[in-house]
Amino acid sequence: MDRIRIRGGTPLKGTIRISGAKNAALPLMTASLLTDETLTLSRLPELADIKTLSTLLGQHGVHITPNGHAPEGGPTGRVMDFTTKAVTNTTAPYDLVRKMRASILVLGPLAARCGEARVSLPGGCAIGARPVDLHLTGLEQLGAEIELDGGYVIARAPNGLTGGRVVFPKVSVGATENLMMAAALAKGETALINAAREPEVTDLGECLIAMGAEIEGLGTDSIMIQGKDRLHGAHHAVVADRIETGTFAMAAAITGGDVVLQDTRLDLVEAMKGLLTEAGVEFEPVDGGFRVSRRNGPLVGADVMTEPFPGFPTDLQAQYMALMTVAEGASMITETIFENRFMHVPELARMGANINIHGRSALVRGVRRLTGAPVMATDLRASVSLVLAGLAAEGETVLNRVYHLDRGYERVEQKLAGCGAEIERIRG
């Protein structure tokens, strides 16, 4: 099993190009189930989750063809054609779905196009319960009959889905995406109320519009979809990964570095920018991205609470905690989205961090320095928080279970090494 070895203490200096967003790419790929024409997606990151979903889509009848890379001078990433002339199988099996929660996103498109779907209840990172009930009750509002049998969700709509009003009791990115895709082929108008506002949701909506869907309200909490009889093919570039953007911004900050992040936008990470500015980090817009550096003087503690977009994202909470372990003073970090998302705390403590958990909050008291140690990743974002801690630590850190990291970060060690980090992958 691969490991990553880091020798900390080197300030990062250079340029990092940000990849297309995994959390946008996955729903975009499932949107290919909605049409018999070709959907071409560019700026696709090379990640384990992309491969897993490609395998799942392939067994549904999607033909996936490489179409080169993005043109020189623009954002990097692969270009792939997704063509589903006919859906050959409406079952998403446990063996594939258990590897990744995003697999549930085939449910809406399959039910809408085929009138039936049988999808295993999903797996994924062990960061707390992420129930699919919002997906299921939403589909019921669009006329689907839902049954749970043997660990599978079975959705039936033999006469097609019908537009309706769906009020989400709480904000859910995945449910918003699933219902938006299903509604694109439903008869009549669908209203999604208390919908997610994340950039990845907007990116999916813009792709659906390019495919012929009629959607209004993207970026707000009320999305209106006028269903169409069919959608057509389109070309769409995946939006920049705001979580990778925030992660590398914090990598620059924790090492006292000076890094330009290219192919991304500050408006994707406004909540993080405000928080890090308070903590002593500077941001400067440049062509095609922005520059991140630490102001003269140490980092200072600043409190944060995770919230749905446009608030501070839960997917940056672990990275921010690593940053706060070496800040002056104390910071209170409160997790409101998922339970069990402090599993990185014992590993940070092995490196000398001073963290006390109180329910859904963690009190972080900054220390002068962290010390390298063998550590173990427990989930995707926890794994990269340990990389950040290793970059700042004195001595050597070895990260085990890096398959978590590979699910969501493209060539992380190469990108960091390109800015001077002493980091390498140990194959095993």
C-alpha positions as CSV (number, residue, x, y, z in Angstrom):
1,M,0.0,0.0,0.0
2,D,1.4,3.4,-1.0
3,R,2.6,5.9,1.6
4,I,3.7,9.6,1.4
5,R,6.8,10.8,3.1
6,I,7.2,14.5,3.9
7,R,10.2,16.3,5.5
8,G,8.7,19.6,6.7
9,G,10.0,23.1,7.3
10,T,10.3,24.4,3.7
11,P,8.2,27.4,2.7
12,L,6.3,26.7,-0.5
13,K,7.2,29.1,-3.4
14,G,6.0,28.8,-7.0
15,T,2.8,28.2,-9.0
16,I,0.2,25.5,-8.6
17,R,-2.4,24.9,-11.3
18,I,-5.8,23.9,-9.9
19,S,-7.6,20.9,-11.3
20,G,-11.3,20.6,-12.3
21,A,-13.5,19.9,-9.3
22,K,-14.1,16.3,-8.5
23,N,-17.4,17.2,-6.8
24,A,-18.6,18.9,-10.0
25,A,-17.2,16.2,-12.4
26,L,-19.1,13.3,-10.8
27,P,-22.6,14.7,-11.3
28,L,-21.7,16.0,-14.7
29,M,-20.6,12.5,-15.8
30,T,-24.0,11.0,-14.6
31,A,-25.8,13.7,-16.7
32,S,-24.6,11.7,-19.7
33,L,-27.3,9.2,-18.9
34,L,-30.0,11.8,-19.8
35,T,-29.3,11.9,-23.5
36,D,-28.5,9.5,-26.4
37,E,-26.1,12.1,-27.8
38,T,-22.5,12.7,-26.8
39,L,-21.6,14.8,-23.8
40,T,-18.0,16.0,-23.9
41,L,-16.5,17.0,-20.6
42,S,-13.1,18.8,-20.4
43,R,-10.9,19.6,-17.5
44,L,-11.7,16.2,-15.9
45,P,-9.2,15.4,-13.1
46,E,-7.4,12.1,-13.0
47,L,-8.7,10.6,-9.7
48,A,-9.8,7.3,-8.3
49,D,-13.4,8.5,-7.9
50,I,-13.5,9.4,-11.6
51,K,-12.4,5.9,-12.5
52,T,-14.9,4.3,-10.1
53,L,-17.8,6.2,-11.6
54,S,-16.6,5.6,-15.1
55,T,-16.7,1.9,-14.4
56,L,-20.3,2.2,-13.0
57,L,-21.5,4.3,-16.0
58,G,-19.9,1.8,-18.4
59,Q,-22.0,-1.1,-17.0
60,H,-25.1,1.1,-17.6
61,G,-24.2,1.4,-21.3
62,V,-22.3,4.6,-21.4
63,H,-19.4,4.5,-23.9
64,I,-16.5,6.6,-22.6
65,T,-13.9,7.7,-25.0
66,P,-10.7,9.8,-24.4
67,N,-10.6,12.9,-26.4
68,G,-7.2,14.4,-25.5
69,H,-6.4,17.1,-23.0
70,A,-7.4,20.7,-22.6
71,P,-5.7,23.0,-25.1
72,E,-2.4,24.6,-24.1
73,G,-2.7,27.9,-22.3
74,G,-6.0,27.0,-20.6
75,P,-6.9,25.0,-17.6
76,T,-5.4,21.6,-17.5
77,G,-7.3,18.3,-17.5
78,R,-8.5,15.4,-19.6
79,V,-11.3,15.6,-22.2
80,M,-13.7,12.7,-22.4
81,D,-16.7,11.8,-24.5
82,F,-19.7,10.2,-22.8
83,T,-22.2,8.6,-25.1
84,T,-25.3,6.6,-24.0
85,K,-27.1,5.5,-27.1
86,A,-29.2,3.2,-25.0
87,V,-29.2,2.4,-21.2
88,T,-28.4,-1.3,-21.2
89,N,-28.8,-1.9,-17.4
90,T,-30.7,0.1,-14.8
91,T,-29.1,-1.6,-11.8
92,A,-26.2,0.0,-10.0
93,P,-24.6,-2.9,-8.0
94,Y,-23.3,-2.9,-4.5
95,D,-19.8,-3.8,-5.5
96,L,-19.4,-0.5,-7.3
97,V,-21.7,1.8,-5.4
98,R,-20.1,0.9,-2.0
99,K,-16.8,2.5,-3.0
100,M,-18.3,6.0,-3.5
101,R,-21.3,7.8,-2.2
102,A,-21.7,9.9,-5.4
103,S,-22.8,6.8,-7.2
104,I,-26.4,7.5,-5.9
105,L,-26.4,10.3,-8.5
106,V,-27.3,7.7,-11.2
107,L,-30.7,7.3,-9.5
108,G,-32.4,10.4,-10.8
109,P,-31.2,10.2,-14.4
110,L,-32.0,6.5,-14.7
111,A,-35.5,6.9,-13.3
112,A,-36.1,9.9,-15.6
113,R,-34.9,8.3,-18.8
114,C,-35.9,4.7,-18.3
115,G,-38.8,4.9,-15.9
116,E,-36.9,2.6,-13.4
117,A,-33.7,2.3,-11.5
118,R,-32.3,-0.1,-8.9
119,V,-29.4,1.4,-7.0
120,S,-27.5,0.0,-4.1
121,L,-27.4,2.2,-0.9
122,P,-24.0,3.9,-1.1
123,G,-20.8,3.7,0.8
124,G,-17.9,6.1,1.0
125,C,-15.9,7.8,3.7
126,A,-16.8,7.0,7.3
127,I,-17.5,10.6,8.4
128,G,-21.0,10.2,9.7
129,A,-24.4,9.3,8.4
130,R,-25.3,10.9,5.1
131,P,-28.8,9.5,4.5
132,V,-30.3,9.4,1.0
133,D,-33.8,10.0,2.3
134,L,-33.9,13.5,0.7
135,H,-33.1,12.0,-2.7
136,L,-35.9,9.5,-2.3
137,T,-38.7,11.8,-0.9
138,G,-37.8,14.2,-3.7
139,L,-38.3,11.6,-6.4
140,E,-41.6,10.6,-4.8
141,Q,-42.7,14.2,-5.2
142,L,-42.0,13.8,-8.9
143,G,-44.2,10.7,-9.1
144,A,-41.7,7.9,-8.6
145,E,-42.7,4.9,-6.5
146,I,-39.8,4.1,-4.1
147,E,-39.1,0.7,-2.5
148,L,-36.2,-0.4,-0.4
149,D,-35.3,-4.1,-0.8
150,G,-32.1,-6.0,0.2
151,G,-30.0,-2.9,0.5
152,Y,-31.2,-1.5,-2.8
153,V,-33.3,1.6,-3.6
154,I,-35.8,0.7,-6.3
155,A,-37.5,3.7,-8.1
156,R,-40.3,3.1,-10.6
157,A,-42.0,5.7,-12.9
158,P,-43.4,3.6,-15.8
159,N,-45.2,6.6,-17.2
160,G,-42.4,9.0,-16.6
161,L,-41.7,11.6,-13.9
162,T,-44.0,14.6,-13.4
163,G,-42.9,18.0,-12.3
164,G,-43.6,19.0,-8.7
165,R,-42.7,21.1,-5.8
166,V,-39.8,19.7,-3.6
167,V,-39.0,21.5,-0.4
168,F,-35.8,20.2,1.1
169,P,-36.0,20.1,5.0
170,K,-32.2,20.8,5.0
171,V,-29.7,21.8,2.3
172,S,-28.3,18.8,0.4
173,V,-26.0,19.2,-2.5
174,G,-26.4,15.6,-3.8
175,A,-30.2,15.6,-3.5
176,T,-30.4,19.0,-5.3
177,E,-28.2,17.6,-8.1
178,N,-30.2,14.3,-8.4
179,L,-33.6,16.1,-8.5
180,M,-32.4,18.7,-10.9
181,M,-31.3,16.0,-13.4
182,A,-34.5,14.0,-12.9
183,A,-36.6,17.1,-13.3
184,A,-34.9,18.0,-16.6
185,L,-36.8,15.1,-18.3
186,A,-40.0,15.3,-16.2
187,K,-43.3,16.4,-17.6
188,G,-44.0,20.0,-16.6
189,E,-42.3,22.3,-14.1
190,T,-40.4,21.4,-11.0
191,A,-39.6,23.8,-8.1
192,L,-36.7,22.9,-5.8
193,I,-37.0,25.0,-2.6
194,N,-34.2,25.3,-0.1
195,A,-31.9,24.0,-2.8
196,A,-28.1,23.9,-2.5
197,R,-26.3,26.9,-3.9
198,E,-22.8,25.4,-4.2
199,P,-20.7,26.2,-7.4
200,E,-20.8,22.5,-8.3
201,V,-24.6,22.6,-8.4
202,T,-24.5,25.7,-10.6
203,D,-21.9,24.0,-12.8
204,L,-24.2,21.0,-13.3
205,G,-27.1,23.4,-14.1
206,E,-25.1,25.2,-16.7
207,C,-24.2,21.9,-18.3
208,L,-27.9,20.8,-18.4
209,I,-28.8,24.1,-20.0
210,A,-26.2,23.5,-22.6
211,M,-27.9,20.1,-23.2
212,G,-31.2,21.9,-23.8
213,A,-32.7,22.0,-20.3
214,E,-34.6,25.0,-19.1
215,I,-33.5,26.1,-15.6
216,E,-33.7,29.3,-13.7
217,G,-32.5,30.3,-10.2
218,L,-29.0,28.7,-10.3
219,G,-27.0,30.0,-7.4
220,T,-30.1,30.7,-5.3
221,D,-32.1,28.5,-3.0
222,S,-35.0,28.3,-5.4
223,I,-34.4,26.5,-8.7
224,M,-37.1,26.1,-11.3
225,I,-36.8,23.5,-14.0
226,Q,-39.1,23.2,-17.0
227,G,-39.0,19.5,-18.1
228,K,-38.1,18.6,-21.7
229,D,-39.0,15.5,-23.7
230,R,-35.3,15.0,-24.5
231,L,-31.9,16.5,-24.1
232,H,-29.0,16.7,-26.6
233,G,-25.3,16.5,-26.4
234,A,-23.0,19.4,-25.4
235,H,-19.5,20.5,-24.5
236,H,-18.8,21.6,-21.0
237,A,-15.6,22.4,-19.0
238,V,-15.6,21.4,-15.3
239,V,-15.4,24.3,-12.8
240,A,-12.2,24.8,-10.8
241,D,-12.0,22.7,-7.6
242,R,-12.6,25.2,-4.8
243,I,-11.6,22.6,-2.2
244,E,-8.3,22.0,-3.8
245,T,-7.9,25.8,-4.2
246,G,-8.5,26.2,-0.4
247,T,-6.3,23.3,0.5
248,F,-3.3,24.7,-1.4
249,A,-3.9,28.2,-0.1
250,M,-3.7,26.8,3.4
251,A,-0.5,24.9,2.4
252,A,1.1,28.2,1.4
253,A,-0.1,29.8,4.7
254,I,1.0,26.9,7.1
255,T,4.5,26.9,5.6
256,G,4.9,30.7,5.5
257,G,5.2,30.4,1.7
258,D,4.3,32.5,-1.3
259,V,2.2,30.7,-4.0
260,V,0.3,31.6,-7.1
261,L,-2.8,29.4,-7.6
262,Q,-3.7,29.3,-11.3
263,D,-6.9,28.3,-13.2
264,T,-9.2,29.2,-10.2
265,R,-11.2,32.1,-8.9
266,L,-11.4,33.9,-5.5
267,D,-15.2,34.1,-5.7
268,L,-15.3,30.3,-5.2
269,V,-13.6,30.6,-1.8
270,E,-14.8,33.9,-0.4
271,A,-15.6,32.5,3.0
272,M,-12.2,30.9,3.3
273,K,-10.5,34.1,2.1
274,G,-12.2,36.2,4.8
275,L,-11.3,33.7,7.5
276,L,-7.7,33.4,6.4
277,T,-7.3,37.1,6.0
278,E,-8.4,37.4,9.7
279,A,-5.8,34.8,10.6
280,G,-2.9,36.7,8.9
281,V,-2.9,35.5,5.3
282,E,-2.8,37.9,2.2
283,F,-4.5,37.3,-1.1
284,E,-3.7,39.2,-4.3
285,P,-5.6,38.7,-7.6
286,V,-3.4,37.8,-10.7
287,D,-4.3,36.8,-14.2
288,G,-6.1,33.5,-14.1
289,G,-6.0,33.1,-10.4
290,F,-4.5,34.7,-7.2
291,R,-1.5,34.8,-5.0
292,V,-1.4,33.6,-1.4
293,S,1.2,34.6,1.2
294,R,1.5,35.1,4.9
295,R,1.6,38.6,6.3
296,N,4.7,39.6,8.3
297,G,4.3,38.0,11.6
298,P,2.7,34.7,12.8
299,L,-0.7,33.2,12.1
300,V,-3.3,34.1,14.6
301,G,-6.2,31.9,15.8
302,A,-9.7,32.6,14.3
303,D,-13.0,30.8,15.0
304,V,-15.0,29.2,12.3
305,M,-18.3,27.2,11.9
306,T,-18.9,25.1,8.8
307,E,-22.0,25.9,6.8
308,P,-23.5,25.3,3.4
309,F,-22.3,27.5,0.6
310,P,-21.6,30.5,0.7
311,G,-20.4,29.7,4.2
312,F,-17.2,28.0,5.1
313,P,-17.2,24.5,3.6
314,T,-17.0,21.3,5.7
315,D,-14.5,19.9,3.2
316,L,-12.0,22.5,4.3
317,Q,-12.5,22.0,8.0
318,A,-9.7,19.5,8.6
319,Q,-7.2,21.6,6.6
320,Y,-8.1,24.7,8.6
321,M,-7.6,22.8,11.8
322,A,-4.1,21.8,10.7
323,L,-3.4,25.5,10.0
324,M,-4.7,26.6,13.4
325,T,-2.4,24.1,15.2
326,V,0.5,26.4,14.6
327,A,-1.3,29.7,15.0
328,E,-0.9,32.0,18.0
329,G,-3.7,31.8,20.5
330,A,-6.7,29.6,20.3
331,S,-9.5,28.9,17.8
332,M,-12.8,27.2,18.1
333,I,-13.8,25.1,15.1
334,T,-17.5,24.0,15.0
335,E,-18.7,21.3,12.5
336,T,-22.4,21.6,11.7
337,I,-22.6,19.5,8.5
338,F,-21.3,16.0,9.4
339,E,-20.8,14.2,12.7
340,N,-17.6,12.1,13.2
341,R,-15.6,14.6,11.1
342,F,-12.9,15.1,13.8
343,M,-11.2,11.8,13.1
344,H,-8.0,13.6,12.1
345,V,-7.6,15.0,15.6
346,P,-5.8,12.0,17.2
347,E,-3.4,12.0,14.3
348,L,-2.6,15.7,14.6
349,A,-2.1,15.1,18.3
350,R,0.5,12.5,17.5
351,M,2.4,15.4,15.8
352,G,2.1,17.6,18.9
353,A,-1.1,19.5,18.2
354,N,-3.1,20.7,21.2
355,I,-6.8,20.0,20.4
356,N,-9.7,19.3,22.7
357,I,-13.1,18.2,21.4
358,H,-16.3,19.4,22.9
359,G,-19.2,17.7,21.1
360,R,-19.3,19.2,17.6
361,S,-16.6,21.8,18.4
362,A,-12.9,21.5,18.7
363,L,-10.8,24.0,20.7
364,V,-7.3,24.3,19.0
365,R,-4.5,26.0,21.0
366,G,-1.6,26.8,18.7
367,V,1.8,25.3,19.5
368,R,5.2,26.7,18.4
369,R,5.9,23.7,16.1
370,L,4.6,20.3,15.1
371,T,6.9,17.3,15.0
372,G,6.9,14.7,12.2
373,A,5.4,11.3,13.0
374,P,3.8,8.2,11.3
375,V,0.1,9.1,10.8
376,M,-2.9,7.4,9.2
377,A,-5.5,8.9,7.0
378,T,-9.1,8.1,7.9
379,D,-11.0,9.9,5.1
380,L,-10.3,12.2,2.1
381,R,-10.1,15.6,3.7
382,A,-8.5,14.3,6.9
383,S,-5.7,12.8,4.8
384,V,-4.7,16.1,3.2
385,S,-4.9,17.9,6.6
386,L,-2.1,15.5,7.7
387,V,-0.1,16.4,4.6
388,L,-0.4,20.1,5.5
389,A,0.7,19.4,9.1
390,G,3.6,17.4,7.7
391,L,4.7,20.3,5.5
392,A,5.0,22.5,8.6
393,A,6.4,19.9,11.0
394,E,9.9,19.5,12.1
395,G,11.3,16.2,10.9
396,E,9.8,13.4,8.9
397,T,6.1,12.5,8.5
398,V,4.9,9.4,6.8
399,L,1.2,9.3,5.8
400,N,-0.4,5.8,5.5
401,R,-3.6,4.9,3.7
402,V,-3.1,7.4,0.9
403,Y,-5.8,5.8,-1.2
404,H,-8.1,8.2,0.6
405,L,-6.0,11.1,-0.7
406,D,-6.0,9.7,-4.3
407,R,-9.8,9.8,-4.3
408,G,-9.9,13.6,-4.4
409,Y,-6.5,15.2,-5.1
410,E,-4.8,15.0,-8.4
411,R,-1.0,14.6,-8.3
412,V,-0.8,16.3,-4.9
413,E,2.8,15.3,-4.2
414,Q,4.0,16.6,-7.7
415,K,2.2,19.9,-7.2
416,L,3.7,20.5,-3.8
417,A,7.1,19.3,-4.9
418,G,7.0,21.8,-7.7
419,C,6.9,24.5,-5.1
420,G,9.8,23.2,-3.1
421,A,8.2,20.8,-0.7
422,E,10.3,17.7,0.3
423,I,7.6,15.1,-0.4
424,E,7.6,11.8,-2.2
425,R,5.3,8.8,-2.7
426,I,6.6,5.5,-1.5
427,R,5.1,2.7,-3.6
428,G,4.2,-0.4,-1.7
